[in-house]
Amino acid sequence: MNDVNISDFNPPKWLKLTPDDYKRVLNREARRLTKHDRRRGGRYQVKEALVAVHNAFHNCNGTDPYDGMSLAGEQLKPISGSDRLDINFTCKKHLRRMPTVGHLHQEPIAEFEILSRQTNTAKNEMTADEYLNHCKAVVSLSETTTSE
């Protein structure tokens, strides 16, 4: 892992970020995930997270793996000071399709996937199977209550 050079990392086309903005996103996410997982007993280093996040972005085709809807990659661009004045940060609805980095497993290991903020918030600490079973239960209940 010592030979990791972030300057070699380029964004996937669907993300619509400059290489510099992408490197900032990778660095921010790798540090955030490593810090979060260390509190949960994780033992990987920031460099491992950096590579895993980069791989997750490149393994993603620009759609959420759970709902198949497009991700808004441009929402990861840094916000300038003047643009901040035009954004209502208390209303996060406009960020639902923003790509986020989520864990593939419940264990604190450096294996990630890219999904929408909306899905990541709903999935939270569930495994993929737990989340899908929950979604099926929601749909099943919805179908039975609307058909009555």
Steps between C-alpha positions, in 0.01 A plus 500: 500500500796738537514552123156663481521825306175695499622709205453186286128482587260642243122523535263276306322688222154476660616697804553825304780625728839645417794283608583749778142502634492119481824473700350728767190278516712183524718645774202632700307172476802280579578702813134510610450126454828407669422718802145362524611138469786532749238580765332173401822295518616544140871458439552618143702808411389812310699385195301175487175694526619734224552210260172333605298820450667562163417142395140541618457813287641318197289188564189717500334574168335821619186337637396398850541120529175467699251716310669525159451876485772737378737661746568875485880490488525875447367551854840397639661816358627741765265790569649847466429771755266693272304184409449419869274803531254349251470161675258418778709255706206417728316342205693198380247370247711627211785272615307169483679384183847611611746208491616383842744234613341217696636185659452171318509312833413572859859427602727807506710400199608700195244366252253757374228568246361818351131567554268798520482701817133405519575125491800528730290684760221241478738201499705639788659208690313221318666245278392495137278195564341656809429819308351317201279289731384817672416660163306189397300517823419867437385426145299197615320701768437782256348261247268340757380830647435663161308201367249504788 
